[in-house]
Amino acid sequence: MESRRIDRDGVPLHGLWRPGDGVPIVVVPGAMADAESYAPVAEAIDHPGPVLVLDRRGRSASGPQGDGYSTQTEVDDLRAWLDQLGEPVLLVGWSYGAVIALELAAHDPRVRQVIGYDPVLGPFGAELLPALREAGPDRRVEIINRDLSRVPAEAVAELRNSPAWASLCGLAVPVVAELEAINAFRPGPEWVELSPALIVGERSRDVEPYGPAFERAAALLPKATTTVLVGHGHLAHVENPTALGRLITELLAH
C-alpha cells in the first residue's frame, strides 16, 4: 500500500492507499491501532475500488491531536478525506473508529454504507483515566490490556516480550484524549435513521467492557443489522485479519 497525505488547517493527516477502480472504502481504526495494523484487513477485503486506511491524529505520520480535541475533531478529519476523494464512499470503522464513521454518516450524504465493528459508546473505561493520565506509555499499554481489556497477566507479559510492545507504546500516547472523547461524546437523533451493518465479536458480546459498550451503540441504531464474528472478540484485526476482511467483503456485497 502507498502513502497518501492531506492537510487540514495545518495538521498533516496520513493514510495508506490501495489503488483500485470504483467506489472507495475508507477504513477508520480505533484506539491502540493505526493504518499499518489495519492494512492486513484492508488487503483481505475483496473490492475493486480503492481502499484508504487512516492514521488518525496522534499516530504515525499524522499530526498531533491538538487543543480542544474531541470526537468532532475526528469527524472533521474524516470529512476532509472525503473532500479530497471527491466522491461517495463506503466506511468501515472499528471500535472508536466505528463511532467516528457512524457520526459522519449521520451528517454526510456522501457516505453510501457503514460497517461498524464493535463501536464503543461511553461510559467506557472512565474509571481508568486518572491512572492513565499519570502513566507513561509503557504503563499505559499495561493498563489498557490488563485493566480495560482484561487480558490475563501471563498474556500481557508475553505481549511485553514481543516486538509489538514498542508499537503499542507509541499508540498509547493519544489514548487518554481518545478515552476522554469517547466518554464525552453523545450521538444526536440523526443516528436513528442510519442503517449500518454492525459486527460484534462473539467473545466480547455481553462481556465487559466491549459488549455493553456495543449494546449502547446498537440501541441507538434500530435499522442496523448485526453479524456475530464467530470465534473472535474485539481484536480480530490482530488475531485473524483475513477472516475479518472476508466478513467485511460479504457485508459490502449485501
N, C-alpha and C positions, 0 to 999 in steps of 0.2 A: 504494500500500500504506500502511497505517496503523500507527502505533507501538503496541507492546504492551510492558508493563513488569511485572516481578515483582521481589521482593526475596528473597535467600537469605542468611540470617544477617547481615543488614545490608549486603549488597553488591547494588546495583541491577543488574539484567540486562535488556537491551533486545532487542527483535526487531521485524521488520516483518511485518505480518499481512495476508494476502489473504483476505477473507471467503469462505465457502462453506458447503455443506451436505453433510456426510458425514465420513468418516474423515480426520483432519488429517494433513498431511505436515509434518514438521519438517526443515528444511534446515540442516545444520551445516557452515559454511565452514571452510577450513583456515587456515594461517598466511598472512599478507600478503593477507588478504581479509576483508571484513565483509559485513553484511547488504545494504548498498547495492550492493556489487559483485556480489552473487549474486542480487539482485532480478530482473534480466532473465531469468535461468534460471527462477526461480520463476514468473514471468509466462508463460513459454513452456510450462510443464507443464499439460497438459490434464487437469484433475482437478476433479471437482465439489466436493470438500471444501475446507476452508480450508488455506492454506499459510503456515507460520511460518518466517521466515528469521532465524537467530540472529545477534546481535552478541555474540560470545564475550568473555570478560573481556579488559580491556586495550585495547578499541577502542570508538570511537563513544560511545554513551550508556551503555554498561555500565561497571561499576566496575573497579578495578584487580585484577591477578592475586593480589596479597597474599602474605604469608609462607607458605611451605610449598606453593606452587603445584605441581601435578602433573597428570597425565592424570586422576587420580581426582577432582581438583577440577572438571575439565570434565565428567566423567561425572555427578558430583553436581549440577552446574548443569543439565545436560540432564534429569536425573531430576526436578528441581524444576519445569521447564517441563511435563513430563508430569503431575506432580501438579496443576499449575494447569489444564491442559487437561481432566483428569479422565476420560480415555477412551483406548482403544488408539490407536496412531499408526503411521504409516509414516515411516521415517527415510531421509533422503538426506544423505550426507556426502561431502566432497571432501578428499583428502589427509589431513592430521591430523584434520580433522573426520570423515572416514570411520572412522578408528581409534576416535575417541570414540563414534561411533554404534554400531560393532560391539561395543565393550566394554559399553555399556549394554545392547544387545540380548542379550548373553550372560548377563545377570543380571536382566533385567526382562521378565516375560511380556507386558507391555502393548505391546511392540514387535511388530507383525504382520509387518513386512518391512523389510529394509535394502537400500538401493542404495548401494554404495561406489565412488566414482570415484577411482582411483589412491590407495588407502590406502598410507601410508608407515610402515614399521617400521624401527627402528634396527638396526645403526648407520647413521646418516644425518646427514651434514654435521658430525659431531662435531669434525673437524679445523679447522673454521672458527670454532668457539666462542671461542677466545682473541681472535681479531681482532674478532669481533662484539662481545664484551664491552667492548673498548676503543674501539669506533667510536661516533660519533653516528648519529642516524637517517639522515642523508643518505648517509654512508659505508656504513651497513648495507644500504641499498637496493642500492647498487652491488655489495657483496659477495654478497648473495643472488642477484642477477641474473647477475653475471659469473662468480663462483667456484662457486656451488652449482648454479644452473640452467643455467650455461654458455651464456648468451646472448652472441652476438657483440658485440664492443666498440662497433661502429657502431650496433647496435640499442639498446644501453644509452645511448649518447649521444643518440640520437633520443628515447628514453623520458625522459631527463633534461630535455629541452626541451619536453615535453608537459605538459598540465595534470594528468595522472595522477601526476606525480612527487611533488607535495606530499601527496597522499593516501597514497601508498606510504610516505612518510617517517613519517606517523602510524602506519601499520600495522607499521612496523619496530620500534617501541618495545617491544612484547611478544614479539618474535620470538626473543630469546635464551632466555627462560624456556620458550618453546614448544619450541625445538630441544632444550634440556636435558631437557624432559619426554618428548619423542619417544624420545630415546636411553636414558632410564631405564625406560621402560615395557616390561613383558613380559606378553603375553597369558597368561591361565590356560587350563587344559584345557577350559573351557567353550566356547571358540571352535570346537572340533571339531564341535559339534552345530549350529552356525549354518548356515543355507542362504541366504546373501546373493546378490544379483545384483551382480557386480563389473563395473566399466567400467575398461578400460585404454586410454590414449591410444596410437594407432598409432605416433606419432613418439617417444614416450618408452619404448615397450616394448623391453626388453632394452638400454636405453641408460642409462648413469649420469646422474644419481643415482636417477631416479624408477623406472626399470624394475626394477632389483634390489630396491629398497625395496618395490615392489608384489609382486614374487615372494615375498619373505619373508612378506608377509601372506597371499597366496594359498595358500602351502604349509601354513598352519595352518587352512585353510578347505576341507577336502576335499569338502564338499557344495555349494560355491559354483558358480555358473555365471559365465562370463566373456565379456563382449562387448567387441570392439575398436571404439573410436571412431575410425573411419577419417578420415585427413586431419588429425588433431589430436594434440597431445601432452598436457601437464599443465595447459594453461591454456585449455581450451575455453570456460570461462565468460567469458573476455575476447575470444577470437577469434570465437566463434560461439555465444552463449548460446542462440539459438533451436534450433540443432541439438542441443545438449546437453539442453535441455528436452524436445525431441521424443523423444530416446532414452530419457530417464527415463520419459516417458509410456508408451512401448512396454513397458519393463521392468515398470512397475507393472501394466500390463494382463495380463501373463503370471504 
